[in-house]
Each structure stands twice: as structure tokens, then as C-alpha cells.
Amino acid sequence: MRANPQQLREEFRSHLTSEEIGSLGVDLGAGSNHYRAYVGPPFNYDINGALQFQFMLDLGLREYHRFLEIGCGSLRLGRLLMMYLLPSRYYGVEPNEEMFHEGVRNNLGASLEDSDFIRLKKPTFSYNDAFDFSLVEGTVDFVIAQSIASHTGVEETKKLMTSVSSVMHENSIAMITYIRCVAESKSNKENGWFYPECISYTDSHMSKEAKALGLIAYKTSWPLLNKRTDGLITTQTPLILTRKPWKATLAQQFSGLNIDAIEQLV
Ligand SMILES: C[S@@+](CC[C@H](N)C(=O)[O-])C[C@H]1O[C@@H](n2cnc3c(N)ncnc32)[C@H](O)[C@@H]1O
């Protein structure tokens, strides 16, 4: 059974001081101009980042892997990933530079230039909205684009997936989330960037785009539920992309993703 988002928010609020409620943007709606609210409902900023991190562990992420995060926002996930990964393994792309720097200051306690943590972990960042991933200089082992294809139109989703494919080697794993719809009539047909509203795609739209790039698309269950103040509830569905047919790695067997729940999309 899923937690009611309203109750989750109330419970969260009940554990905070009024100063924290203000500084953490708890009462702001998703998409508001605040480093937490901009990337989703502020009351689940912690769980949302942690669920993404947990999912990457399930997919076999080890500290030696090279990792690209597309649309790293205010480092909701990035703060956890950078701590876990060895130095020089984390790459983040984010067009909203101001919000990104707010995230750095609030999550890491100093600016990018002054942070000892950044000096230790040596991440690389690029500020662009062109799905230009040249910052990785080659390929990476893992890619995540969480809550990006829930806002990209047809052409932009194609470009996103093409660029993801360009940084994948034979054993890379990419995870792109989207809002899944069943009816073809509800599947978005327009181009552009839709934000903070969400758009949806059918499984077959996403898998067709993957196939055109020579990638294999898989789905599995993942409970990432968001509720905005206007009542819109969105559930991010993970699309897992590989070049080779799914075969559980040692790390995946160790960390326990329910491999049986991985299902190829046709
Ligand atoms: C819903 S937020 C998710 C942020 C982050 N993935 C997370 O889960 O915390 C979407 C993010 O995508 C960023 N974005 C917008 N256009 C983008 C593009 N063309 N390429 C990469 N990121 C983009 C936004 O600035 C925003 O930070």
C-alpha cells in the first residue's frame, strides 16, 4: 500500500521547526523557485533522492563505476552518489545553474569553489540543455535521467535517448524515468519542454525509441510517487536500457534487485 502524499507531508512537517519548514520550502509546490521545490515536492526530497540511490544499488552500482546524472537539479540524488562513488566518477548535467548552485550550498555547506567535499570527490559538471554529454569524454557505466522524460516532448525525448546511447558501452546500464500511460491517445505527440507539468508516454513509444538506437528496454516496479499542491499525482516509471540482453551481474545478485521483476518491453 502506498503512503498518502498529504499524510507524508503532514508527518514531515510535524518533525520540523517553523524555521526549517520555511528554509526547506516544505509548503511550496513542485516547480517553485526553491532548490528543493524546483525538482519535486519538497516534503519527499529526502526519500526521493534515497529511492533513486537505492535503485542504482539494486542495478549493481559499485563505487568504482563512472556515473552520469542527466538533469542533476539541486543534487537531490547527486549528494548521495558523490559520497558513495570514488573520486572523479560522478558527472552531472544541469541547465538551471542558479538552482544547482543553491543545491550545492545547501546540501554541501559551501560553494562549488570552496567545498572540501567537492575537492575530495572531484565531480564534473556541465550546464547545458542540449543533451550534450561530452563532459564524460567517452562512455560511462551508469546513466540516470530521473524525471526528465516526464517533461520532454517527442523530439527532445528522442534527442535525450540518442545522447544517452552515445555514452553507453557494451555493459552500461541507463535508467530513464517517464510517466506511463496505457492509451495511445494519452501519449504525448508534441515537441518542447513541459515544466512543471508532466506528460506521458506509452511503453511502446519508449521501447520503439530505444530499439531504433539498438538498445534493449526493460521495465520493473519502482514506487516513486509524487503529488503536487494542485493535486496532480505522478508516478515515475523506470525504463532500463542496455545494449546486451539482461544478465544479472555479481553486484546485482549481491544487492538484491528482484531480477524476476525485470521485464523486457516489446
Ligand atoms: C524534475 S527535475 C529532476 C531533477 C533531478 N533529476 C532529481 O530527481 O532531483 C528536472 C530537472 O531537469 C532539468 N532540465 C531541464 N531541461 C533539461 C535538459 N535539456 N537537460 C538536462 N536537464 C534538464 C531541470 O532544470 C531540473 O533540474
The ligand as a Gaussian input file, in Angstrom:
#p B3LYP/6-31G(d) Opt

LIG

0 1
 C       12.011000      17.282000     -12.028000
 S       13.627000      17.908000     -12.005000
 C       14.541000      16.449000     -11.536000
 C       15.914000      16.753000     -11.041000
 C       16.726000      15.528000     -10.607000
 N       16.798000      14.540000     -11.655000
 C       16.145000      14.934000      -9.353000
 O       15.496000      13.886000      -9.413000
 O       16.314000      15.560000      -8.298000
 C       14.044000      18.101000     -13.721000
 C       15.428000      18.724000     -13.915000
 O       15.773000      18.674000     -15.301000
 C       16.459000      19.861000     -15.607000
 N       16.437000      20.035000     -17.081000
 C       15.612000      20.780000     -17.847000
 N       15.916000      20.667000     -19.158000
 C       16.975000      19.821000     -19.210000
 C       17.797000      19.341000     -20.283000
 N       17.559000      19.667000     -21.559000
 N       18.825000      18.523000     -19.986000
 C       19.069000      18.165000     -18.700000
 N       18.325000      18.597000     -17.637000
 C       17.309000      19.418000     -17.896000
 C       15.711000      20.915000     -14.811000
 O       16.446000      22.117000     -14.688000
 C       15.510000      20.171000     -13.497000
 O       16.600000      20.338000     -12.642000

